[in-house]
Amino acid sequence: MIFLFIFAIYLPIDSWQNDVLEELQVRGEYVTRFPSIRPYDIDDAKIYENTLLQKRIWLPNLSVDARYDTVKVVRVKPTVFYESHAFTVFMQPVVKFGEDSLPPSNQFMDLFSSDYERAYIRYHTENVNAFIGRERFALGPSPRYNLLLSGYSAPMDWFHFSFNTDVLKFSYYLSRLDDMYTKPLEYVGDTITEYIQASRYLSIRRLDFSPTEWLNVSFSEAATFGGEHYTLDVYHFNPVILLHTYQYNWDKDANLFFHIDARVFLKNLSFYAALLVDDFQLEEDPNNEPHHLGFNCGIEFADFLNFQKTFWIIEYTALTRYMYTHFVPYQRYHYVNTPIGSHYGPDYDELYTKFIYHVGTKIDLYAQGSYTRKGETTISNPWPIPEVPRQQGTSFPTDNFLSGIVQTSFNVGIGVRFFQRQLFCSDIFLGYCHITNFGHEDGTTKNFLSFRIQLGLIHL
């Protein structure tokens, strides 16, 4: 059996080529031992030669992403990288024309803005990986959006390292989040007038267990922490012990998350599921605090019902009302006003599906749709009751899921992809969105079309 090794560069997490790798995994034509850690390092993976999709996996030296819906924006991303033995230096600037909610924002002469989308130095061997720089990491089994770390926030700067054997992998991630000038506590009805300049950090520890190529089970702990004049201790850099014990024994406050996920690959079939625990009440709470949980599951089919050259995914996600929120504002789970976890934040559920048909070696057609319900609560909402200390007679609201006036969104769209060896590739998408109770205003509706085109040019 012949395998093809490609390159030792992370494939961008927002690239449509991840759809190709996802399908190859389900078909058993692509092998990676730890499939719930993205972006994929293609050097760690094996792809069978002469498969229908194999020639579509290459890193373009220039990417262009243009979108037209509620925003009009064009992003141009040149890519430069150098590899020598176990070291990789990678740089991908971004030049943005137009405005959207993601950085960069400061415009030059009202024409464009620019920054680094991805930029890092990396040391990588068969069992050790050390990384420092900017990258979009995702942790979880979903090929789309994950609950613990989705990879779709503003680009984040990381210190990251991992150690692995054939069946186990320890991974450690540390990021300095944006500082906040904020109250030390914030809750509904507070009269606090004190403000502090708080440093913020995100730490993630993860253990992956893959006893076979068809099974992966993982456990992760994440924590946002910090404060005024906060300094990191050596304990923060230990990859194999949990911050929960540090918080409990040394009275170091943090907003902790626990994440359990699993993936199973069968013949032309895959199942996955993940559970994110922000807080779980082991006994009845005197203020009726509910569980704060998130759930994600999905199923993938290749050649379903013997319909050849097709790939189909169905996914469901739900998060309760107070996921990612916190009574300590600088411990909320966001970065530069964008969610670190699920892209909609808390208090929503969504059913999503996507169907891909390979017309030939150079053309794909696909269709996708989603139905989303979003409650009023956001990550930045004040905590509903006083904390530290709590007060008798206060209570959490009873609507712990889909609060207030629920906004519903129905999205459908079709797309086409073209491939021309390693010279040119494109993804063109046309979509339609219908929203009811838009902006959580009862009876308000909104309809709009969306258009997106992604271009990849030349792989040297």
C-alpha positions in Angstrom: 0.0 0.0 0.0 1.6 3.3 -1.1 1.2 6.5 1.0 1.9 10.0 -0.1 3.6 12.5 2.2 3.0 16.1 1.2 4.5 18.9 3.4 5.1 19.8 7.0 2.9 23.0 7.0 -0.4 23.4 8.9 -3.2 23.5 6.4 -5.3 26.6 7.1 -8.3 25.8 9.3 -10.6 28.0 7.2 -9.6 26.4 3.9 -12.2 24.3 1.9 -9.4 21.7 1.5 -10.3 20.5 5.1 -13.5 19.2 3.6 -11.3 17.1 1.3 -9.3 15.7 4.2 -12.4 15.0 6.2 -13.9 12.9 3.4 -10.6 11.1 2.8 -10.6 10.1 6.5 -14.1 8.8 6.3 -13.2 6.8 3.2 -10.1 5.4 4.9 -7.8 7.0 2.4 -6.2 9.4 4.8 -4.7 8.4 8.2 -3.9 10.7 11.1 -3.7 9.3 14.6 -5.2 12.4 16.4 -8.0 13.6 14.1 -9.6 16.1 16.6 -6.6 18.5 16.7 -6.6 21.0 13.9 -5.1 22.5 11.8 -3.8 19.2 10.4 -0.1 18.8 10.0 0.0 17.1 6.6 3.5 15.8 7.4 1.9 13.6 10.2 -0.7 12.3 7.8 -0.7 9.6 5.1 -2.8 9.8 2.0 -3.1 6.9 -0.4 -1.8 7.8 -3.9 -4.0 7.9 -6.9 -7.2 8.6 -5.0 -9.9 10.9 -6.6 -9.2 13.7 -4.1 -5.5 13.3 -3.4 -4.2 15.9 -5.9 -6.5 18.6 -4.4 -4.4 18.9 -1.2 -1.9 21.7 -1.7 -1.1 25.0 0.0 -1.6 28.0 -2.3 1.0 30.8 -2.2 -1.7 33.4 -2.7 -5.3 33.2 -1.4 -8.1 35.6 -2.0 -11.4 35.5 -0.1 -14.2 37.9 -1.2 -17.6 38.0 0.6 -20.8 39.9 0.0 -23.8 39.7 2.4 -24.3 41.9 5.4 -20.7 43.0 4.9 -18.6 43.5 1.8 -15.0 42.5 2.3 -12.0 41.1 0.3 -9.1 39.5 2.0 -5.8 38.9 0.2 -3.4 36.4 1.9 0.1 35.8 0.4 2.0 32.9 2.0 5.8 32.5 2.6 7.4 29.6 4.4 10.8 27.9 4.8 11.6 24.4 6.0 14.9 23.1 7.2 15.2 19.7 8.8 12.8 19.9 11.9 12.3 23.7 11.7 9.5 25.6 9.9 9.2 29.3 9.5 5.8 30.4 8.2 4.2 33.8 7.5 0.8 34.7 6.0 0.0 38.4 6.1 -3.5 39.6 5.3 -4.6 42.7 3.4 -8.3 43.5 3.9 -10.4 45.8 1.8 -13.8 46.7 3.4 -15.0 46.1 6.9 -16.2 43.2 9.0 -16.1 42.2 12.6 -12.7 40.5 12.5 -9.3 42.2 12.7 -7.4 44.0 11.1 -9.4 47.2 11.6 -7.1 50.2 11.4 -7.2 51.4 7.8 -4.4 53.0 5.8 -5.7 56.2 4.0 -9.3 54.8 4.2 -8.3 52.2 1.6 -7.2 48.9 3.3 -6.0 47.4 6.6 -3.4 44.8 7.1 -1.9 42.5 9.8 -0.5 39.0 10.1 -3.2 36.3 9.8 -0.7 33.4 10.6 3.0 33.7 11.5 5.0 31.2 13.5 8.3 29.3 14.1 8.0 25.6 14.7 10.1 22.7 15.7 8.7 19.3 14.8 9.9 15.8 15.1 8.0 12.4 15.2 7.3 12.7 18.9 7.8 16.4 19.9 6.3 19.6 18.6 7.2 23.1 19.8 5.4 26.2 18.5 5.4 29.9 19.1 3.5 32.4 17.0 0.1 33.1 15.5 -2.2 30.3 14.3 -5.9 29.3 14.2 -6.1 26.2 16.4 -9.2 24.1 16.8 -9.8 21.3 19.4 -12.8 19.0 19.0 -14.2 16.4 16.6 -16.4 18.6 14.5 -15.0 19.4 11.0 -17.0 22.7 11.2 -17.1 24.6 14.6 -16.0 23.2 17.9 -17.1 24.2 21.5 -13.8 24.5 23.3 -11.6 26.1 20.7 -13.2 26.7 17.3 -10.4 28.5 15.5 -12.7 31.2 14.2 -12.0 33.9 16.7 -9.7 36.8 15.9 -6.2 35.3 15.2 -4.5 34.4 18.4 -0.9 34.2 19.5 0.2 31.0 21.1 2.9 29.2 23.0 2.2 25.5 22.3 4.0 22.2 22.6 3.0 18.5 22.5 4.5 15.1 23.1 3.1 12.0 21.5 3.5 8.2 21.1 1.6 6.1 18.7 -1.5 6.0 20.9 -1.2 9.0 23.3 -0.7 12.7 22.8 -0.3 15.4 25.5 -0.9 18.9 24.1 -0.5 22.3 25.9 -1.6 25.7 24.7 -1.1 29.2 26.3 -2.3 32.5 24.9 -2.1 36.0 26.2 -5.6 37.4 25.6 -6.4 41.1 25.2 -6.3 43.2 28.4 -9.5 44.6 29.8 -10.3 47.8 31.7 -13.2 46.6 33.6 -15.0 46.1 36.9 -13.5 43.3 39.1 -17.1 41.9 39.3 -20.2 42.5 37.2 -23.7 41.3 37.8 -27.2 42.6 37.2 -27.9 45.5 39.4 -24.4 46.0 40.7 -23.3 49.4 41.9 -19.6 48.8 41.6 -17.6 51.9 40.6 -14.1 50.4 40.9 -12.2 49.6 37.7 -9.0 47.7 37.1 -6.6 47.0 34.2 -6.7 43.2 34.0 -4.3 41.0 32.2 -6.0 37.9 30.6 -4.7 34.5 29.7 -6.1 31.3 28.2 -4.5 27.9 29.0 -5.6 24.5 27.5 -4.3 21.1 28.4 -5.4 18.1 26.3 -4.9 14.3 26.3 -5.7 12.3 23.2 -6.0 8.5 23.2 -6.1 6.7 19.8 -5.6 2.9 20.4 -6.5 2.2 16.7 -6.8 4.3 13.5 -10.6 4.1 13.8 -11.0 5.5 17.4 -10.0 8.7 19.1 -11.1 9.7 22.6 -9.9 13.0 24.2 -10.1 15.0 27.4 -9.3 18.7 27.7 -9.2 21.3 30.4 -9.3 25.0 29.5 -9.2 28.0 31.7 -9.4 31.8 31.3 -7.6 33.6 34.2 -5.7 36.7 35.1 -6.3 40.0 36.9 -4.5 43.2 37.9 -0.7 42.8 38.0 -1.1 39.1 37.3 2.1 37.0 36.7 2.4 33.5 35.4 3.8 30.8 37.6 5.8 27.7 36.6 2.7 25.7 37.4 0.9 27.3 34.5 3.4 25.7 32.0 3.0 22.1 33.3 1.2 20.3 30.5 0.1 17.2 32.4 -1.6 18.6 35.5 -4.9 20.4 35.8 -5.4 24.0 36.8 -8.4 22.9 38.8 -6.2 21.7 41.6 -4.2 24.9 41.5 -7.4 26.9 41.8 -8.7 24.8 44.6 -5.6 24.5 46.8 -4.0 27.9 46.3 -7.2 30.0 46.0 -6.3 31.1 42.4 -9.5 32.1 40.7 -10.1 30.9 37.1 -13.0 30.2 34.7 -12.6 26.4 34.1 -14.0 24.3 31.2 -13.8 20.5 30.8 -14.3 19.0 27.4 -14.7 15.3 26.5 -14.9 14.2 22.8 -14.7 11.1 20.7 -14.6 10.1 17.0 -15.3 6.7 15.5 -14.4 5.8 11.9 -16.1 2.8 10.2 -16.2 1.9 6.5 -17.4 5.0 4.7 -19.0 6.2 7.9 -18.0 8.4 10.9 -19.6 9.4 14.2 -18.4 12.1 16.6 -19.6 13.8 19.8 -18.4 16.3 22.3 -19.5 17.6 25.7 -18.3 20.9 27.1 -18.9 21.4 30.9 -18.6 25.0 32.1 -20.3 24.2 35.5 -22.1 21.2 36.7 -24.2 21.3 39.9 -23.5 18.1 41.9 -26.2 19.0 44.4 -29.1 21.4 44.5 -28.0 25.0 44.4 -29.6 27.4 46.9 -29.8 30.1 44.2 -31.1 27.6 41.6 -28.0 27.8 39.4 -28.4 25.4 36.5 -25.9 23.3 34.7 -23.8 25.2 32.1 -23.3 22.7 29.3 -22.6 22.5 25.5 -23.1 19.5 23.3 -22.1 18.7 19.7 -22.6 15.6 17.6 -22.5 14.6 14.0 -22.5 11.8 11.5 -20.7 11.6 8.1 -21.4 9.4 5.1 -19.3 8.6 2.0 -21.2 7.1 -0.9 -24.4 6.9 1.1 -26.8 4.3 -0.2 -24.2 3.5 -2.8 -24.5 6.9 -4.4 -20.9 7.1 -5.6 -18.6 10.1 -5.4 -20.7 11.8 -2.6 -20.0 13.0 0.9 -22.7 14.0 3.4 -22.4 15.5 6.9 -25.2 16.1 9.5 -24.4 18.0 12.7 -26.3 19.2 15.8 -25.0 21.7 18.4 -26.6 23.1 21.5 -25.3 25.4 24.3 -27.1 26.5 27.5 -27.6 30.2 28.4 -24.6 31.0 30.6 -21.9 29.0 28.8 -18.7 31.1 28.4 -20.1 33.9 30.6 -18.8 34.8 34.1 -19.3 37.2 37.0 -15.6 38.2 36.6 -15.6 40.1 33.3 -11.9 39.3 32.4 -12.6 35.6 32.7 -15.2 35.6 30.0 -14.4 33.2 27.1 -13.8 35.7 24.3 -10.9 37.5 22.6 -11.1 40.9 21.0 -14.9 40.7 21.3 -15.0 37.4 19.3 -16.0 34.0 20.9 -13.1 31.7 21.5 -15.4 28.7 21.5 -18.5 28.2 19.5 -18.9 31.1 17.0 -22.5 32.0 18.1 -21.5 32.1 21.8 -24.0 30.8 24.4 -27.7 30.2 24.3 -28.4 28.6 20.9 -28.8 25.4 19.0 -28.3 24.6 15.3 -28.9 21.8 12.9 -26.5 21.8 10.0 -26.0 19.6 6.9 -23.8 19.7 3.8 -23.8 17.4 0.7 -20.9 17.2 -1.8 -20.9 15.5 -5.2 -17.7 15.0 -7.2 -18.6 15.6 -10.8 -15.1 14.6 -11.9 -11.4 15.1 -11.1 -11.7 18.9 -11.4 -15.2 19.9 -10.3 -17.2 19.5 -7.1 -20.8 20.6 -6.5 -22.2 21.1 -3.0 -25.3 22.2 -1.1 -25.6 23.2 2.5 -28.3 24.3 4.9 -28.8 25.2 8.6 -31.5 26.1 11.0 -30.4 28.1 14.0 -32.2 29.3 17.2 -30.4 32.0 19.2 -31.5 33.3 22.6 -30.8 36.8 23.8 -27.8 36.0 26.1 -24.3 36.8 24.9 -20.9 36.2 26.5 -20.8 39.9 27.6 -24.1 39.8 29.5 -23.8 40.6 33.2 -24.1 37.7 35.6 -27.8 37.3 36.7 -27.2 37.3 40.5 -24.6 38.8 42.9 -21.6 36.6 43.5 -18.7 36.6 46.1 -20.7 36.5 48.2 -24.1 35.3 47.0 -27.2 36.8 48.5 -30.3 35.0 49.8 -33.4 35.6 47.8 -31.7 35.9 44.5 -32.2 33.3 41.9 -31.1 32.3 38.4 -33.8 32.7 35.6 -35.7 29.6 34.8 -35.1 29.8 31.1 -31.6 28.3 30.9 -31.9 27.6 27.2 -33.1 30.0 24.4 -33.8 33.0 26.6 -36.0 36.0 25.8 -37.2 36.6 22.2 -35.6 33.8 20.2 -34.1 34.8 16.8 -34.3 32.0 14.2 -32.3 31.8 11.1 -32.7 29.5 8.0 -29.8 29.4 5.7 -29.4 27.5 2.4 -26.8 27.7 -0.3 -25.1 26.0 -3.3 -21.5 26.0 -4.4 -19.1 24.8 -7.0 -15.3 24.1 -6.7 -12.8 24.0 -9.5 -9.3 22.5 -9.5 -6.5 22.7 -11.9 -3.6 20.7 -10.6 -1.4 23.0 -8.5 -2.0 26.2 -10.4 -5.5 27.2 -9.5 -8.4 26.3 -7.3 -11.7 28.1 -6.4 -14.8 27.8 -4.3 -17.8 29.8 -5.3 -20.9 29.9 -3.1 -24.3 31.6 -3.3 -26.6 31.5 -0.3 -29.9 32.8 1.0 -30.8 33.6 4.6 -34.2 34.2 6.2 -34.3 35.5 9.8 -37.3 35.9 12.1 -37.3 38.0 15.2 -34.2 39.7 13.8 -32.2 41.4 16.5 -34.5 39.7 19.1 -37.3 42.1 18.1 -40.6 40.2 18.0 -42.1 40.0 14.5 -39.1 41.6 12.7 -37.9 39.6 9.7 -34.9 40.0 7.4 -33.9 38.3 4.2 -30.6 38.6 2.3 -28.4 36.9 -0.3 -24.8 36.1 0.3 -22.0 35.5 -2.1 -18.5 34.2 -1.5 -15.6 33.3 -3.7 -12.3 31.8 -2.5 -9.3 31.6 -4.8 -6.0 29.7 -4.4 -3.2 30.4 -6.8 0.0 28.5 -7.4 1.8 26.0 -5.2 5.6 26.4 -5.6 
